[in-house]
Amino acid sequence: MVCLVCCSLAATGWLLPIAGSGESPAIAGQLAAKGQILSLEKISRLAKSHKPGEILEVELEKKHGRYLYEVEILDARSQVWELKLDAKTGQLLKMELDD
């Protein structure tokens, strides 16, 4: 089971669970501060605009030289959706029901 770590967004004080694998919350914060990726707050808003619901987990991964956010959302019908978004632009790359 993936261990969850709470990552605090200093500007807002908002807490968001981050999956333990992938990039660390500290690295994500540094990349966001440098403008290399979108903040967790922005990516969360974008993800919810594609699939409304409760965010369960967010993970930042680097694949093929590019950062991706993987966001899990629980919808109103109790279905869990997995969204993959480009971490720099926020573009939705994939959305599917999680197994």
Accessible surface in RSA format (square Angstrom, percent):
REM  Atomic radii and reference values for relative SASA: ProtOr
REM  Chains: A
REM  Algorithm: Lee & Richards
REM  Probe-radius: 1.40
REM  Slices: 20
REM RES _ NUM      All-atoms   Total-Side   Main-Chain    Non-polar    All polar
REM                ABS   REL    ABS   REL    ABS   REL    ABS   REL    ABS   REL
RES MET A   1   238.54 123.5 155.12 102.7  83.42 198.6 135.09 114.9 103.45 137.1
RES VAL A   2    70.91  46.7  54.94  49.7  15.97  38.5  59.96  52.1  10.95  29.7
RES CYS A   3    91.10  68.9  78.99  88.1  12.10  28.4  41.19 104.4  49.90  53.8
RES LEU A   4    94.22  52.5  68.78  49.2  25.44  63.9  68.96  48.4  25.26  68.0
RES VAL A   5    66.58  43.8  62.65  56.7   3.94   9.5  66.58  57.9   0.00   0.0
RES CYS A   6    93.62  70.8  68.25  76.1  25.38  59.6  18.05  45.7  75.57  81.5
RES CYS A   7    16.10  12.2  12.63  14.1   3.47   8.1   3.47   8.8  12.63  13.6
RES SER A   8    70.64  59.7  48.31  64.5  22.32  51.4  32.87  70.0  37.77  52.9
RES LEU A   9    28.96  16.1  26.80  19.2   2.16   5.4  28.96  20.3   0.00   0.0
RES ALA A  10   106.50  97.9  67.73 104.5  38.77  88.2  76.63 107.9  29.88  79.1
RES ALA A  11   105.98  97.4  60.36  93.2  45.61 103.8  72.60 102.2  33.38  88.4
RES THR A  12    67.35  47.9  29.66  30.1  37.70  89.8  38.54  51.8  28.82  43.6
RES GLY A  13    53.45  65.9   0.00   N/A  53.45  65.9  29.89  82.0  23.56  52.8
RES TRP A  14   100.40  40.3  94.55  45.8   5.85  13.7  74.45  39.7  25.96  42.1
RES LEU A  15   106.82  59.5  90.01  64.4  16.81  42.3  90.03  63.2  16.80  45.2
RES LEU A  16     5.67   3.2   5.18   3.7   0.48   1.2   5.36   3.8   0.31   0.8
RES PRO A  17    35.58  25.9  35.26  32.1   0.32   1.2  35.38  29.2   0.20   1.3
RES ILE A  18     4.87   2.8   4.87   3.6   0.00   0.0   4.87   3.5   0.00   0.0
RES ALA A  19     1.96   1.8   0.13   0.2   1.84   4.2   0.13   0.2   1.84   4.9
RES GLY A  20    47.39  58.4   0.00   N/A  47.39  58.4  17.65  48.4  29.74  66.6
RES SER A  21    61.29  51.8  50.50  67.4  10.79  24.9  49.69 105.8  11.60  16.3
RES GLY A  22    48.72  60.1   0.00   N/A  48.72  60.1  17.27  47.4  31.44  70.4
RES GLU A  23    46.99  27.0  42.96  32.5   4.03   9.6   2.74   5.3  44.25  36.1
RES SER A  24    49.89  42.2  40.80  54.4   9.09  20.9  42.63  90.8   7.26  10.2
RES PRO A  25    32.78  23.9  30.08  27.4   2.70   9.8  30.43  25.1   2.36  14.6
RES ALA A  26    66.16  60.8  51.10  78.9  15.07  34.3  62.72  88.3   3.44   9.1
RES ILE A  27    66.67  37.9  66.67  49.7   0.00   0.0  66.67  48.0   0.00   0.0
RES ALA A  28     6.01   5.5   5.04   7.8   0.97   2.2   5.35   7.5   0.66   1.8
RES GLY A  29    39.80  49.1   0.00   N/A  39.80  49.1  34.28  94.1   5.52  12.4
RES GLN A  30    99.75  55.8  94.67  69.2   5.08  12.1  34.06  72.5  65.69  49.8
RES LEU A  31    19.29  10.7  19.29  13.8   0.00   0.0  19.29  13.5   0.00   0.0
RES ALA A  32    30.11  27.7  15.02  23.2  15.09  34.3  15.35  21.6  14.76  39.1
RES ALA A  33    93.36  85.8  48.30  74.5  45.05 102.5  61.15  86.1  32.21  85.3
RES LYS A  34   148.92  72.7 113.40  69.6  35.52  84.6  71.06  64.0  77.86  82.9
RES GLY A  35    47.40  58.5   0.00   N/A  47.40  58.5  31.56  86.6  15.84  35.5
RES GLN A  36    87.06  48.7  82.20  60.1   4.86  11.6  25.96  55.3  61.10  46.3
RES ILE A  37     7.17   4.1   0.54   0.4   6.63  16.0   2.00   1.4   5.17  14.0
RES LEU A  38    38.39  21.4  36.57  26.2   1.82   4.6  38.39  27.0   0.00   0.0
RES SER A  39    33.26  28.1  29.85  39.8   3.41   7.9  27.71  59.0   5.55   7.8
RES LEU A  40     7.02   3.9   5.89   4.2   1.13   2.8   5.89   4.1   1.13   3.0
RES GLU A  41    57.22  32.9  56.92  43.1   0.30   0.7   7.44  14.4  49.78  40.6
RES LYS A  42   104.38  50.9 103.45  63.5   0.93   2.2  49.77  44.8  54.61  58.2
RES ILE A  43     0.00   0.0   0.00   0.0   0.00   0.0   0.00   0.0   0.00   0.0
RES SER A  44     2.70   2.3   2.70   3.6   0.00   0.0   2.70   5.8   0.00   0.0
RES ARG A  45   139.02  58.4 130.64  66.6   8.38  19.9  72.24  98.7  66.78  40.5
RES LEU A  46    63.67  35.5  62.92  45.0   0.74   1.9  63.61  44.7   0.06   0.2
RES ALA A  47     0.00   0.0   0.00   0.0   0.00   0.0   0.00   0.0   0.00   0.0
RES LYS A  48    90.67  44.2  85.90  52.7   4.77  11.4  33.22  29.9  57.45  61.2
RES SER A  49    84.98  71.8  45.31  60.5  39.67  91.4  49.49 105.4  35.50  49.7
RES HIS A  50    73.43  40.1  53.64  37.3  19.79  50.6  36.18  37.3  37.25  43.3
RES LYS A  51    40.90  20.0  40.90  25.1   0.00   0.0   2.86   2.6  38.05  40.5
RES PRO A  52    96.11  70.0  91.07  83.0   5.05  18.3  92.58  76.4   3.54  22.0
RES GLY A  53    27.53  33.9   0.00   N/A  27.53  33.9  18.65  51.2   8.88  19.9
RES GLU A  54   106.64  61.2 100.76  76.2   5.88  14.0  39.36  76.1  67.28  54.9
RES ILE A  55    20.85  11.9   7.07   5.3  13.78  33.2   7.07   5.1  13.78  37.4
RES LEU A  56    57.44  32.0  48.70  34.8   8.74  22.0  50.94  35.8   6.50  17.5
RES GLU A  57    29.03  16.7  28.96  21.9   0.07   0.2   2.65   5.1  26.37  21.5
RES VAL A  58     0.15   0.1   0.15   0.1   0.00   0.0   0.15   0.1   0.00   0.0
RES GLU A  59    15.60   9.0  15.60  11.8   0.00   0.0   1.22   2.4  14.38  11.7
RES LEU A  60     3.17   1.8   2.50   1.8   0.67   1.7   2.50   1.8   0.67   1.8
RES GLU A  61    27.86  16.0  27.03  20.4   0.83   2.0   8.56  16.5  19.30  15.8
RES LYS A  62   112.74  55.0  83.68  51.3  29.06  69.2  35.02  31.5  77.72  82.8
RES LYS A  63    86.38  42.1  80.04  49.1   6.34  15.1  51.47  46.3  34.91  37.2
RES HIS A  64   190.43 104.1 143.02  99.4  47.41 121.3 108.71 112.0  81.71  95.1
RES GLY A  65    65.54  80.8   0.00   N/A  65.54  80.8  29.32  80.5  36.22  81.1
RES ARG A  66   107.28  45.0 102.92  52.5   4.36  10.4  45.94  62.8  61.34  37.2
RES TYR A  67    47.44  22.1  41.86  23.8   5.57  14.5  25.17  18.9  22.27  27.5
RES LEU A  68    18.03  10.0  18.01  12.9   0.02   0.1  18.01  12.6   0.02   0.1
RES TYR A  69     1.25   0.6   1.25   0.7   0.00   0.0   0.16   0.1   1.09   1.3
RES GLU A  70    26.76  15.4  25.03  18.9   1.73   4.1   1.28   2.5  25.48  20.8
RES VAL A  71     0.00   0.0   0.00   0.0   0.00   0.0   0.00   0.0   0.00   0.0
RES GLU A  72    31.52  18.1  31.52  23.8   0.00   0.0   1.20   2.3  30.32  24.8
RES ILE A  73     0.00   0.0   0.00   0.0   0.00   0.0   0.00   0.0   0.00   0.0
RES LEU A  74    53.55  29.8  50.86  36.4   2.69   6.8  50.86  35.7   2.69   7.2
RES ASP A  75    20.32  14.2  13.88  13.8   6.45  15.2   8.29  19.5  12.04  12.0
RES ALA A  76   110.69 101.8  66.31 102.3  44.38 101.0  79.26 111.6  31.43  83.3
RES ARG A  77   188.34  79.1 163.47  83.3  24.87  59.2  66.34  90.7 121.99  73.9
RES SER A  78    90.27  76.3  68.48  91.4  21.78  50.2  32.03  68.2  58.23  81.6
RES GLN A  79    56.22  31.4  51.83  37.9   4.39  10.4  20.39  43.4  35.83  27.2
RES VAL A  80    42.14  27.7  36.98  33.5   5.16  12.4  36.98  32.1   5.16  14.0
RES TRP A  81    45.28  18.2  45.28  21.9   0.00   0.0  45.28  24.1   0.00   0.0
RES GLU A  82    25.15  14.4  24.42  18.5   0.73   1.7   0.86   1.7  24.29  19.8
RES LEU A  83     0.00   0.0   0.00   0.0   0.00   0.0   0.00   0.0   0.00   0.0
RES LYS A  84    34.06  16.6  34.06  20.9   0.00   0.0  13.04  11.7  21.02  22.4
RES LEU A  85     0.00   0.0   0.00   0.0   0.00   0.0   0.00   0.0   0.00   0.0
RES ASP A  86    16.40  11.5  16.40  16.3   0.00   0.0   0.19   0.4  16.21  16.2
RES ALA A  87     0.00   0.0   0.00   0.0   0.00   0.0   0.00   0.0   0.00   0.0
RES LYS A  88   125.83  61.4 115.35  70.8  10.49  25.0  87.51  78.8  38.32  40.8
RES THR A  89    93.85  66.7  63.36  64.2  30.49  72.7  69.57  93.4  24.28  36.7
RES GLY A  90     4.20   5.2   0.00   N/A   4.20   5.2   1.38   3.8   2.82   6.3
RES GLN A  91   115.06  64.3 104.56  76.4  10.50  25.0  34.96  74.4  80.09  60.7
RES LEU A  92    51.98  29.0  32.45  23.2  19.54  49.1  32.45  22.8  19.54  52.6
RES LEU A  93    67.73  37.7  32.85  23.5  34.88  87.7  36.49  25.6  31.25  84.1
RES LYS A  94    99.40  48.5  92.30  56.6   7.09  16.9  53.41  48.1  45.98  49.0
RES MET A  95    75.46  39.1  46.22  30.6  29.24  69.6  46.22  39.3  29.24  38.7
RES GLU A  96    70.75  40.6  67.03  50.7   3.72   8.9  23.69  45.8  47.06  38.4
RES LEU A  97    82.04  45.7  68.75  49.2  13.29  33.4  68.75  48.3  13.29  35.8
RES ASP A  98    55.39  38.8  34.92  34.8  20.47  48.4   2.55   6.0  52.84  52.7
RES ASP A  99   182.01 127.5 116.38 115.8  65.63 155.2  70.52 166.0 111.49 111.2
END  Absolute sums over single chains surface
CHAIN  1 A     5871.5       4474.8       1396.7       3283.3       2588.2
END  Absolute sums over all chains
TOTAL          5871.5       4474.8       1396.7       3283.3       2588.2
